[in-house]
Amino acid sequence: MPSRTIRHFEYDSDARTLTVTFVTGRRYRYYKVEPEVAAAWRIATSKGRFFNLRIRDRYRFEELAA
C-alpha cells in the first residue's frame, strides 16, 4: 500500500472502526465505517485520494495517543 500520506490502516469489522496511521505518525480512529467502504479503500489505487473523498469529514473520529 504505497502512499505519501497513509502509512497503515486497520479495519475492525466487528466494531466497524477504521484506525489510520499517517506518515506523520498521527493515528486516528474512525467510527461506524461500513465494511464496503473499508474494502473499497483496501483496493483503491490512491489511498490518499480515497481517504479524502470517502472517509475524511464523513465519519466521527478521535485522535489516538502516540
trRosetta pair geometry for C-beta under 8 A, 3 or more apart (Angstrom, degrees):
i j d omega theta_ij theta_ji phi_ij phi_ji
1 6 7.2 -64 145 104 116 112
1 8 7.7 116 75 -109 136 47
1 9 7.9 -116 149 25 165 91
1 47 6.1 65 -177 -57 101 144
3 6 4.1 5 96 49 154 86
3 7 7.5 -124 69 -63 105 24
3 23 7.7 -153 102 -44 86 113
3 46 7.8 109 -116 -165 94 49
3 47 4.1 -57 -89 53 139 126
3 48 5.6 150 -163 -36 110 91
4 23 7.0 -62 163 -13 40 152
4 48 6.4 -23 54 -40 83 147
5 22 6.0 -38 168 -147 70 95
5 23 6.0 -119 -151 6 24 109
5 47 7.4 -158 63 97 89 99
5 48 4.3 91 35 -102 125 117
5 51 7.4 -133 97 50 127 147
6 9 6.3 -24 -175 -33 122 108
6 20 6.5 -67 -134 -164 101 103
6 21 7.5 97 -167 78 63 54
6 22 6.3 -62 -107 -114 42 57
6 23 7.2 3 30 -31 5 84
6 47 4.5 -98 39 128 142 132
6 48 6.1 -163 -11 -71 101 70
6 51 6.4 159 -63 -37 130 150
7 21 4.6 -59 66 110 109 96
7 22 6.1 87 0 157 95 13
7 23 4.9 140 -57 -81 96 53
7 25 7.9 35 -6 -81 153 37
8 20 7.7 165 91 -156 51 43
8 21 4.4 11 55 49 89 116
9 18 6.3 1 -175 -178 113 92
9 19 6.5 166 -154 86 61 52
9 20 4.7 -10 -105 -106 100 68
9 21 7.0 -162 -74 22 51 69
9 41 7.2 -45 88 129 155 133
9 47 7.8 -180 -1 -161 130 127
10 18 7.4 168 84 -154 45 49
10 19 4.9 -3 56 55 92 102
11 17 7.4 172 -151 89 51 45
11 18 5.2 -15 -103 -105 77 76
11 19 7.9 -168 -77 22 32 68
11 33 7.0 -107 -133 92 103 130
11 35 7.6 116 160 -124 138 62
11 38 3.9 83 -112 -156 157 145
11 42 7.8 -78 -1 -58 135 113
12 15 4.3 13 111 41 123 103
12 16 7.1 -63 91 -5 76 14
12 17 4.8 8 47 53 109 87
12 18 7.8 -153 22 -72 70 34
12 19 7.6 49 -12 -9 101 102
13 16 6.8 23 -160 -78 32 54
13 35 5.6 39 -130 -101 99 111
13 38 7.6 -142 -86 63 79 156
16 31 7.2 63 106 -171 88 53
16 32 5.5 29 122 -121 126 30
16 33 5.7 178 171 52 78 58
16 34 7.2 0 -150 -88 114 25
16 35 7.3 -84 -115 -51 86 73
17 29 5.5 -3 -177 -174 118 101
17 30 6.6 154 -160 76 63 50
17 31 5.7 -20 -106 -104 85 55
17 33 6.7 94 -133 21 18 105
18 29 7.2 153 78 -157 45 52
18 30 4.4 -13 59 57 98 106
18 33 4.4 13 -17 18 116 162
18 37 8.0 -76 -53 104 147 110
18 38 5.9 -164 -92 -96 115 106
18 55 7.0 -89 90 -141 156 132
18 59 7.6 67 37 91 117 166
19 27 6.5 6 -177 -175 94 104
19 28 7.3 174 -150 89 52 42
19 29 5.0 -19 -99 -101 77 78
19 30 7.8 -167 -74 19 31 71
19 64 7.2 13 -143 -16 106 149
20 27 6.9 167 85 -151 48 57
20 28 5.2 -10 57 59 96 89
20 29 7.8 174 18 -85 70 30
20 30 6.9 35 -6 -9 111 109
20 51 7.3 105 -133 -129 153 131
20 55 7.9 118 -50 139 149 151
21 25 7.3 -21 -171 -147 94 28
21 26 7.6 165 -150 86 54 38
21 27 4.9 -19 -99 -99 74 88
22 25 7.1 -38 77 28 75 21
22 26 5.1 1 42 59 115 85
22 27 7.6 -159 12 -78 74 39
22 28 7.8 39 -21 3 103 101
25 66 6.4 25 150 -127 107 114
26 63 6.5 -45 -173 -145 102 110
26 66 7.7 -64 -108 -85 44 93
27 63 7.0 113 81 -165 54 63
27 64 4.2 -45 100 57 108 111
27 66 7.1 145 13 -101 108 50
28 61 5.1 17 176 177 113 126
28 62 6.9 168 -153 84 71 34
28 63 5.4 -44 -98 -103 78 55
28 64 6.5 -174 -96 1 21 87
29 61 6.3 164 83 -153 45 74
29 62 5.6 -8 54 56 93 82
29 64 5.7 80 -19 -49 101 113
30 33 5.3 64 112 -50 109 122
30 55 6.2 -47 -115 -172 173 105
30 59 4.2 64 -171 101 106 137
30 60 7.3 136 -155 78 59 44
30 61 4.6 -30 -96 -94 65 100
31 59 6.0 173 56 171 53 104
31 60 4.8 -27 50 76 113 96
31 61 6.8 -173 3 -85 81 44
32 59 6.3 -174 66 -143 81 102
32 60 6.9 53 25 33 109 99
33 37 5.4 -112 -178 74 89 128
33 38 5.8 94 131 -51 118 100
33 55 7.1 7 -119 -125 123 99
33 59 5.7 -10 -75 -106 84 159
34 37 4.7 95 65 1 85 102
34 38 7.3 -158 95 -2 47 85
35 38 5.6 -57 -149 40 38 111
35 39 6.1 37 154 -20 71 108
36 39 5.7 -54 -144 38 30 111
36 40 6.2 30 156 -19 64 107
37 40 5.8 -55 -147 37 29 110
37 41 6.4 30 154 -20 64 106
37 54 5.9 -179 -149 155 105 120
37 55 6.9 133 166 -81 127 88
38 41 5.7 -54 -148 34 31 111
38 42 6.5 39 152 -28 63 103
39 42 5.6 -48 -152 25 33 117
39 43 7.1 7 158 1 62 105
40 43 6.5 -72 -155 47 32 94
40 44 6.3 53 148 -52 68 98
40 50 7.2 -171 125 -156 92 132
40 54 7.3 -86 95 153 127 171
41 44 5.3 -35 -144 2 37 122
41 47 6.8 66 -175 -134 88 75
41 50 5.2 157 -119 133 76 139
41 51 7.1 71 -134 -71 122 68
41 54 7.1 -154 -74 82 99 133
41 55 7.1 31 -85 -44 140 130
44 47 5.9 131 87 -87 112 46
44 49 7.4 -153 164 72 129 89
44 50 3.9 -2 -175 -50 172 151
46 49 3.8 30 115 23 126 116
46 50 6.1 153 91 -17 70 85
47 50 5.8 -59 -147 40 28 110
47 51 6.1 32 155 -23 65 109
48 51 5.7 -54 -146 34 28 114
48 52 6.4 24 158 -15 64 107
49 52 5.9 -58 -148 38 30 109
49 53 6.2 14 160 -7 66 114
50 53 6.1 -68 -144 46 27 101
50 54 5.5 -27 179 26 68 119
50 55 7.3 47 132 -4 73 106
51 54 7.1 -74 -117 54 13 79
51 55 4.9 -48 -150 46 56 121
51 56 5.7 64 149 -27 76 102
52 55 7.7 0 -26 49 12 79
52 56 5.2 -18 -123 29 40 134
53 56 7.9 55 8 38 19 95
54 58 6.8 -63 167 22 34 156
55 58 6.0 -126 -162 45 17 112
55 59 6.2 -34 -164 11 66 118
